[in-house]
Amino acid sequence: MTDPDDLLIVSLLVSVPLLIVELRRMPAEARRVTCASWTLASTIVVKFLGDLLQEPGSRTGQVAEVYNVLAHGLAASAFQPGGVTYLGHHWEVSD
């Protein structure tokens, strides 16, 4: 059986850079507001539902929602000084 962390990492290695491109295309003020929103949502959702990413069980719809919020939060956090590291992978945007 495949380790859930492996699937999560592979998915994030595709999703996070695509979301970073989406953020880069925004005007600076819109990007700032969007990053703040995505970061806050990610913090709250992952805190309370992050365990679904490790043990998805039968709640695949919820797992997909948590994954999407996590990916958005990581992309937004990549714009912070020093970027973000998650499960041994680092994303950082330098302008």
Rosetta constraint file for C-alpha pairs under 8 A:
AtomPair CA 2 CA 6 HARMONIC 7.15 0.50
AtomPair CA 2 CA 7 HARMONIC 7.44 0.50
AtomPair CA 3 CA 7 HARMONIC 6.79 0.50
AtomPair CA 4 CA 8 HARMONIC 6.10 0.50
AtomPair CA 4 CA 53 HARMONIC 7.32 0.50
AtomPair CA 4 CA 54 HARMONIC 5.90 0.50
AtomPair CA 4 CA 55 HARMONIC 7.70 0.50
AtomPair CA 5 CA 9 HARMONIC 6.03 0.50
AtomPair CA 5 CA 54 HARMONIC 7.04 0.50
AtomPair CA 6 CA 10 HARMONIC 6.21 0.50
AtomPair CA 7 CA 11 HARMONIC 6.12 0.50
AtomPair CA 8 CA 12 HARMONIC 6.10 0.50
AtomPair CA 8 CA 53 HARMONIC 7.69 0.50
AtomPair CA 9 CA 13 HARMONIC 6.04 0.50
AtomPair CA 9 CA 87 HARMONIC 7.30 0.50
AtomPair CA 10 CA 14 HARMONIC 6.75 0.50
AtomPair CA 11 CA 15 HARMONIC 6.14 0.50
AtomPair CA 12 CA 16 HARMONIC 5.49 0.50
AtomPair CA 12 CA 71 HARMONIC 6.31 0.50
AtomPair CA 13 CA 17 HARMONIC 6.93 0.50
AtomPair CA 14 CA 18 HARMONIC 6.69 0.50
AtomPair CA 15 CA 19 HARMONIC 6.23 0.50
AtomPair CA 15 CA 71 HARMONIC 6.47 0.50
AtomPair CA 16 CA 20 HARMONIC 6.15 0.50
AtomPair CA 16 CA 71 HARMONIC 5.56 0.50
AtomPair CA 16 CA 72 HARMONIC 6.95 0.50
AtomPair CA 16 CA 74 HARMONIC 6.65 0.50
AtomPair CA 16 CA 75 HARMONIC 5.19 0.50
AtomPair CA 17 CA 21 HARMONIC 6.31 0.50
AtomPair CA 17 CA 75 HARMONIC 7.06 0.50
AtomPair CA 18 CA 22 HARMONIC 6.41 0.50
AtomPair CA 19 CA 23 HARMONIC 6.24 0.50
AtomPair CA 19 CA 71 HARMONIC 7.83 0.50
AtomPair CA 19 CA 72 HARMONIC 6.66 0.50
AtomPair CA 19 CA 75 HARMONIC 5.89 0.50
AtomPair CA 20 CA 24 HARMONIC 6.08 0.50
AtomPair CA 20 CA 75 HARMONIC 5.31 0.50
AtomPair CA 20 CA 76 HARMONIC 7.27 0.50
AtomPair CA 20 CA 78 HARMONIC 7.77 0.50
AtomPair CA 21 CA 25 HARMONIC 6.38 0.50
AtomPair CA 22 CA 26 HARMONIC 7.00 0.50
AtomPair CA 23 CA 31 HARMONIC 5.83 0.50
AtomPair CA 23 CA 34 HARMONIC 7.99 0.50
AtomPair CA 23 CA 35 HARMONIC 8.00 0.50
AtomPair CA 23 CA 76 HARMONIC 7.77 0.50
AtomPair CA 24 CA 31 HARMONIC 7.40 0.50
AtomPair CA 26 CA 30 HARMONIC 6.07 0.50
AtomPair CA 26 CA 31 HARMONIC 5.49 0.50
AtomPair CA 27 CA 31 HARMONIC 6.09 0.50
AtomPair CA 28 CA 32 HARMONIC 6.17 0.50
AtomPair CA 29 CA 33 HARMONIC 6.33 0.50
AtomPair CA 30 CA 34 HARMONIC 6.01 0.50
AtomPair CA 31 CA 35 HARMONIC 5.88 0.50
AtomPair CA 32 CA 36 HARMONIC 6.23 0.50
AtomPair CA 33 CA 37 HARMONIC 6.23 0.50
AtomPair CA 34 CA 38 HARMONIC 6.04 0.50
AtomPair CA 34 CA 76 HARMONIC 7.83 0.50
AtomPair CA 35 CA 39 HARMONIC 5.92 0.50
AtomPair CA 35 CA 73 HARMONIC 7.60 0.50
AtomPair CA 35 CA 76 HARMONIC 4.63 0.50
AtomPair CA 35 CA 77 HARMONIC 7.30 0.50
AtomPair CA 36 CA 40 HARMONIC 6.17 0.50
AtomPair CA 36 CA 76 HARMONIC 7.46 0.50
AtomPair CA 37 CA 41 HARMONIC 6.15 0.50
AtomPair CA 38 CA 42 HARMONIC 6.00 0.50
AtomPair CA 38 CA 69 HARMONIC 7.24 0.50
AtomPair CA 38 CA 72 HARMONIC 5.84 0.50
AtomPair CA 38 CA 73 HARMONIC 5.07 0.50
AtomPair CA 38 CA 76 HARMONIC 6.37 0.50
AtomPair CA 39 CA 43 HARMONIC 6.14 0.50
AtomPair CA 39 CA 72 HARMONIC 7.50 0.50
AtomPair CA 39 CA 73 HARMONIC 4.58 0.50
AtomPair CA 39 CA 74 HARMONIC 7.59 0.50
AtomPair CA 39 CA 76 HARMONIC 6.15 0.50
AtomPair CA 39 CA 77 HARMONIC 6.68 0.50
AtomPair CA 40 CA 44 HARMONIC 6.37 0.50
AtomPair CA 40 CA 73 HARMONIC 7.71 0.50
AtomPair CA 41 CA 45 HARMONIC 6.01 0.50
AtomPair CA 41 CA 69 HARMONIC 6.80 0.50
AtomPair CA 41 CA 73 HARMONIC 7.34 0.50
AtomPair CA 42 CA 46 HARMONIC 5.69 0.50
AtomPair CA 42 CA 69 HARMONIC 5.26 0.50
AtomPair CA 42 CA 70 HARMONIC 5.32 0.50
AtomPair CA 42 CA 72 HARMONIC 7.24 0.50
AtomPair CA 42 CA 73 HARMONIC 4.98 0.50
AtomPair CA 43 CA 47 HARMONIC 5.97 0.50
AtomPair CA 43 CA 73 HARMONIC 7.59 0.50
AtomPair CA 44 CA 48 HARMONIC 6.44 0.50
AtomPair CA 45 CA 49 HARMONIC 5.66 0.50
AtomPair CA 45 CA 50 HARMONIC 6.93 0.50
AtomPair CA 45 CA 66 HARMONIC 6.57 0.50
AtomPair CA 45 CA 69 HARMONIC 7.21 0.50
AtomPair CA 45 CA 70 HARMONIC 8.00 0.50
AtomPair CA 46 CA 50 HARMONIC 4.15 0.50
AtomPair CA 46 CA 51 HARMONIC 7.85 0.50
AtomPair CA 46 CA 66 HARMONIC 6.65 0.50
AtomPair CA 46 CA 69 HARMONIC 7.81 0.50
AtomPair CA 46 CA 70 HARMONIC 6.69 0.50
AtomPair CA 49 CA 66 HARMONIC 6.87 0.50
AtomPair CA 50 CA 54 HARMONIC 7.58 0.50
AtomPair CA 50 CA 66 HARMONIC 6.81 0.50
AtomPair CA 51 CA 55 HARMONIC 6.37 0.50
AtomPair CA 51 CA 56 HARMONIC 7.95 0.50
AtomPair CA 52 CA 56 HARMONIC 4.78 0.50
AtomPair CA 52 CA 57 HARMONIC 7.81 0.50
AtomPair CA 52 CA 59 HARMONIC 7.89 0.50
AtomPair CA 52 CA 62 HARMONIC 7.73 0.50
AtomPair CA 52 CA 63 HARMONIC 5.73 0.50
AtomPair CA 52 CA 66 HARMONIC 7.67 0.50
AtomPair CA 53 CA 63 HARMONIC 6.06 0.50
AtomPair CA 53 CA 66 HARMONIC 7.40 0.50
AtomPair CA 53 CA 67 HARMONIC 7.06 0.50
AtomPair CA 56 CA 60 HARMONIC 6.22 0.50
AtomPair CA 56 CA 63 HARMONIC 6.18 0.50
AtomPair CA 59 CA 63 HARMONIC 6.27 0.50
AtomPair CA 60 CA 64 HARMONIC 6.16 0.50
AtomPair CA 61 CA 65 HARMONIC 6.50 0.50
AtomPair CA 62 CA 66 HARMONIC 6.21 0.50
AtomPair CA 63 CA 67 HARMONIC 6.05 0.50
AtomPair CA 64 CA 68 HARMONIC 6.15 0.50
AtomPair CA 65 CA 69 HARMONIC 6.29 0.50
AtomPair CA 66 CA 70 HARMONIC 6.10 0.50
AtomPair CA 67 CA 71 HARMONIC 6.13 0.50
AtomPair CA 68 CA 72 HARMONIC 6.19 0.50
AtomPair CA 69 CA 73 HARMONIC 6.10 0.50
AtomPair CA 70 CA 74 HARMONIC 6.17 0.50
AtomPair CA 71 CA 75 HARMONIC 6.21 0.50
AtomPair CA 72 CA 76 HARMONIC 6.19 0.50
AtomPair CA 73 CA 77 HARMONIC 6.02 0.50
AtomPair CA 74 CA 78 HARMONIC 6.18 0.50
AtomPair CA 74 CA 84 HARMONIC 6.71 0.50
AtomPair CA 74 CA 91 HARMONIC 7.70 0.50
AtomPair CA 75 CA 79 HARMONIC 7.36 0.50
AtomPair CA 75 CA 91 HARMONIC 7.49 0.50
AtomPair CA 76 CA 80 HARMONIC 7.64 0.50
AtomPair CA 77 CA 83 HARMONIC 6.00 0.50
AtomPair CA 77 CA 84 HARMONIC 5.80 0.50
AtomPair CA 77 CA 92 HARMONIC 7.97 0.50
AtomPair CA 78 CA 82 HARMONIC 7.68 0.50
AtomPair CA 78 CA 83 HARMONIC 4.15 0.50
AtomPair CA 78 CA 84 HARMONIC 5.37 0.50
AtomPair CA 78 CA 91 HARMONIC 5.22 0.50
AtomPair CA 78 CA 92 HARMONIC 4.37 0.50
AtomPair CA 78 CA 93 HARMONIC 5.53 0.50
AtomPair CA 79 CA 83 HARMONIC 6.01 0.50
AtomPair CA 79 CA 92 HARMONIC 6.24 0.50
AtomPair CA 79 CA 93 HARMONIC 5.13 0.50
AtomPair CA 79 CA 94 HARMONIC 7.33 0.50
AtomPair CA 80 CA 84 HARMONIC 7.70 0.50
AtomPair CA 80 CA 92 HARMONIC 7.57 0.50
AtomPair CA 80 CA 93 HARMONIC 7.73 0.50
AtomPair CA 81 CA 92 HARMONIC 7.86 0.50
AtomPair CA 82 CA 92 HARMONIC 6.47 0.50
AtomPair CA 83 CA 90 HARMONIC 7.09 0.50
AtomPair CA 83 CA 91 HARMONIC 5.63 0.50
AtomPair CA 83 CA 92 HARMONIC 4.04 0.50
AtomPair CA 83 CA 93 HARMONIC 6.71 0.50
AtomPair CA 84 CA 90 HARMONIC 5.62 0.50
AtomPair CA 84 CA 91 HARMONIC 5.47 0.50
AtomPair CA 84 CA 92 HARMONIC 6.41 0.50
AtomPair CA 85 CA 89 HARMONIC 5.32 0.50
AtomPair CA 85 CA 90 HARMONIC 4.18 0.50
AtomPair CA 85 CA 91 HARMONIC 6.41 0.50
AtomPair CA 86 CA 90 HARMONIC 6.52 0.50
